[in-house]
Amino acid sequence: MSDIAATKDKYAAQIAGAEDLRVLDDIRVAALGKKGEVSKMMQGLGKMSIDEKKVMGPALNGLKNDIAALIEAKKTELEDAALDAALASETMDMTLPVGSPSGTLHPVQQVMEEMAVIFSDMGFSVAEGPDIEDDFHNFTALNFPPGHPARDMHDTFFMTSQEGEEPKVLRTHTSPVQIRTMINQKPPIRIIAPGRTYRCDSDQTHTPMFHQVEGLVIDKGIHMGHLKGVLMDFVSAFFETDVDVQFRPHHFPFTEPSAEMDVRYERDGAAIKIGQGESWMEILGCGMVHPNVLRACGLDPEEYQGFAFGMGVDRLAMLKYGMPDLRDMFAADTRWLAHYGFDPLLQANLASGLS
Ligand code: PHE
């Protein structure tokens, strides 16, 4: 019997000292494995007398169970310790300072914010409208009569429609927001409407989805001088330098007279310098709101006048920040975003500079 007590003490000490699960398993094999010490002691039972068996049988079984219980308890202890160690080493200290922000603002987002800052300084607010429009807001109310050829110039994406229903369109410009605003607000109106627009077109300078910023001013006594003043101030603020502009007559169904505004620029190798030089580049369309558009929105053209303008955000971002291909804007290549992206913590503002 003293053998049993000694064996138990020996293994209890070994188990208590086991440092990891592998050592613990070696102890289990040495004691309880097929050829283990306790198993061998149990094999000895066969040669014993019945009386001896009666005493030694339960004693050896007790030894086996005690050792197994000690091993099980130690195993749980070691597993808990391993989990605690893993948790401790994988802890993240949320209060540590950030090295550099891992995300950047997309140039389109940056440029839209720059535009909003400039126009809000002039008293404009930001308006929005849906990407999926109906024919009335995208065309008819903007003085594109049904069947008018100017509709074809917009490479429109039409949605499939129910029998007998007129198909909805992905808006081809932000001008429908003019209509929504004039119908829902009383003049004076001064808004810009930034957002996504869609045309079925794709090459180095066209993508099927692109961004525009629309501008609209409606009040009494508004004339072309106001339009020119606002846009001249805008481009100089946007390009952060004096920019020479020219207005060329143009046609849009929703404005009369209509114009395109060009900025002076010159090429310097691959770079384009805006503001100086002998060449002109078109950057936006504009004009005085057509009386038919005012009427379609319930305004009396004898009482109210206004001007509108629209420009491509992506193209202006390319010009200002020197990106060669419009399609890269939407390719979601993180290297491109890391290179051309903006620090999200630095908000565009007129006091410290826009960019
Ligand atoms: N909606 C026109 C376009 O997408 C731009 C524009 C807006 C022109 C407002 C004049 C006035 O081409």
Boltz pocket constraint, residues with backbone or C-beta under 6 A from the ligand:
constraints:
  - pocket:
      binder: B
      contacts: [[A, 172], [A, 173], [A, 174], [A, 175], [A, 214], [A, 215], [A, 252], [A, 255], [A, 259], [A, 285], [A, 286], [A, 287], [A, 308], [A, 309], [A, 310], [A, 311]]
      max_distance: 6.0
